[in-house]
Structure formats: C-alpha cells, structure tokens
Amino acid sequence: MKSILIVNAKIVNEGRVFEGDIFVKNGRIEKVGSGLDQHAERTIDANGNLLLPGVIDDQVHFREPGLTHKGNIYTESKAAVAGGITSFMEMPNTVPNAVTQDLLAQKYLMGQKDSLANYSFYFGATNDNIEEVLRTDQKNVCGVKVFMGSSTGNMLVDNEKTLQNIFSKVDLLVATHCEDEATIQENARLFKEKYGEDVPFEMHPEIRSREACYLSSSLAVDLAKKNGTKLHVLHISTENEIDLFDNSIPLAKKRITAEACLHHLWFERSDYAKKGAMIKWNPAVKEKSDRDAIFHAVLDDHIDVVATDHAPHTLEEKQGTYFNAPSGGPLVQHNLVAMMEFVHTARMTIEKVVEKMCHNPAILFQVNSRGFIREGYYADLVIVDPNSPWDVKKSNILYKCGWSPFEGQMFKSSVTHTIVSGHLAFESGTFDESKKGERLALDR
C-alpha cells in the first residue's frame, strides 16, 4: 500500500474546519498537521478542497445473494466509494435471508472478496430464530435487524413473545424498521377497494401512514425502555415520531437512537406527481411538514445519524402499478453530494454533515478507529470539491440498476478522491480495485 501525503486541505473534523495536511502510511493516519514534509509515494494537492472522514452508511441493501439482478456487493460498493462512502452496514433481507450464522458468514466472505468499501452485515431476526440471534458475536457484527413492519424480503417479526425475547435477551444493537403491519394492511385494503390496482403513488403515505409508523416506533421505544435494549430506529419519516427520542444526553450514553435517510430529508409528498414509483420507499416519503421536522431533528440531535437505506430495484420493476412496483431506490453514489447542497444553501453546516454521517455512526456502532480524522486511526478519507457542478444522468450513474431518483439534478459538489483503509480507491472518476475494503471491527 502506497504512503500518501495530502496537502493544502480544508480538514473537517470534530466540529472544526482548519487548513492542514495528512500523512497516510500502512493504512493509517500517521500525522495530521500543517506544512508536513514526510516523504510519500503519492502526494495529493487538495487545493483548498474539503477533506472529510469517510462516510459510514449504517443502512444499505446491496441485494447479494439472490437478488443480484438489482445490484450486488461489487457494483453497489463501487458506487458508494464514488460517493464518498468508505464503510457500509448491509441488511439481511437477501435471498436467502441472513438468519443463520452460516448464512451470515457466507455474506462476510462475499464482502471480503468483492467489496471496495469496508463492510459489516446485520443479522436478521425472524419469529422463530431467537437461538440463532443470541449466537451473534457483537464484536464483529454491527447489529440485529428487526422488521417490525413488512418490506422487501418477507422478514416481518410480529410475534409479541419474539419481540419480548429479542428486546430482553439480545446484547447487540437492535435496529428496527418500524411500521405497524395491521394498520398498513387495512389501509391497503381500503385503497384497493377504491382504486383497484391503479392506486396513485401519492397515496403511498396514506397507506404506509404516519399512524402506522408511530404505533410501531413507540412500541419499539417502550420495549427498549423496559428492557434496557440498545435500540436504533431506522429511517424516521414523520414529525410524530421525533419526540420519542432524547437530545439532552451525549450520543455515547444514549440507549435509544434514531436515523434519518436522505430521501426523507429531500423529497416530500408533492414530488410523487413527477417521480412516482422512483420515490416509493418504506416508510413512505410524507408531507413537507414531516420533511422539515425531520431536518430540524437532525440539526437539534433528536435524530443521530443520516444514512441512505440504499435499496435498488430494476427500472422495469419500478414501472409496475402501485401494488407491483417495489419500494426502495438507489442513493449511495449521491448521498454526500446531496447533503452538500444543504451546506451550499446554509441550511446545514459542513461540520454537522460530518457529525451525522461520519462521527456519529462510528460512535453509535462503536466502530474501531474509524469515523474521525485522528492520528492512529484508519485512513478512511474523502476529498470533496464544493465548487465542481455536475448533472446526474444515466451515463454517470454507477448503480447496477442504472437509474437514480436524482436524474436531472445538478449538484454543486463533487467527490474527487476516496481513500479506503489507506488505499486510494477512487480518483477523478477512476477506480483502483487492487485492494478491497476491510471488515469493520467493533469496540464492544
């Protein structure tokens, strides 16, 4: 692995922006300072651009094994690296579902072989695999995923005894998808009676409703409080849910945390008229008031992490009618540059972006020596040119599915370099795939 000297950067780290240099050797950050003169095999002049810790995305669906016509670990990790994501945590609703230790181990072998980014994989809970869940090693598995609402993969956990077992016995972080299934099914029945198969996509937030979200999220929080569970509620989509979470204590001391995803910060209900199935996610993109409240909750620390819930489907699949078009969309390539738009409009500071996308996932999941620019830490680094505009179009989309909900969007910022565990994996549109990412170690 080549040593790297990055000079003339605006380093963003731990609430500060300062000019400086970074020397990388043997995969680690050896020196942070100014006027560094260490001999390096490669020197990168950042030319006053932003130098950030690598983004850690705590929720992705890369579709391997079994759904690789939509995406796979290689293609989606490549897109992630191009977007400044150096580490990801991937969900278990593949085919087969990662609900046994053997199946989880197979996914880790896939990551070792094919991922250009660092990786961890969630173990999946079902209504009847509690013994397997309890065998999960918390030191090298990011968490247990519980689908308290149905989504892609049919992994719904709705048995009250199972939920109590998980929340009372599991020492790992429990990450939940929270939507109340009975509410959703009743809503779907009513709308199907009214519209048949041709339910307008703008009705999605009525079917996957705010009531469904709050019922399930509040249940998860209640269970966690009663049992002392370390709970992480994924993809908050409503204003109602925000008060379930506390912003009065430091993240490292929180037992109950929340995540927001890019699509719930960017899109709102009126966008269905133009985007349709392309912004159909579970939980649904809802009202503008929900979007604005979620954004404010990120700023005031009720919500701790910003992620993607990257979940590709083919364009052909997305062309179906409401009940046939699957939920989810690809986001990892465009996540950081989209968040940079909020920096450009002064709605969010670059320090806050780094806090929510780099520092906080590392703190929350207790990731070993990543998520910060510190001497001795792994060199997971991203250089962003904040003044290099580009348009999203099919010719520059890297997702295997070949489309993006951001097609036609101009972003003002570009990722120019991504360093993964000390390896310059991406530079000015070109990849060096000679070294793969590493399995995340967790300080638990």
Buried (B, 14 or more C-beta within 10 A) or exposed (E): BEBBBBBBBBBBBBEEBEEBBBBBBEBBBBBBEEEBEBEBEEBBEBEEBBBBBBBBBBBBBBBBBEBBBBBBBBBBBBBBBBBBBBBBBBBBBBEEBBBBBEBBEBBBEBBBEBBBBBBBBBBBBBEEBBEBBBEBEBEBBBBBBBBBBBBBBEBBBBEEEBBEBBBEEBEBBBBBBBBBBEBBEBBBEEBBEEBEEEBEBBBBBBBBBBBBBBBBBBBBBEBBEEBEBBBBBBBBBBBBBBEBBBBEEEBEEBBBBBBBBBBBBBBBBEBBEEBBBBBBBBBBBBBEEBBEBBBEBBBEBBBBBBBBBBBBBBEEBBEEEBBEBBBBBBBBBBBBBBBBBBBBEEEBBBBBBBBBBBBBBBBBBBBBBBBBBBEEBBBBBBBBBBEBEEEBEEEEBBBBBEBBBBBEBEBBBBBBBBBBBBBBBBBEEEBEEEBBBBBBBBEB
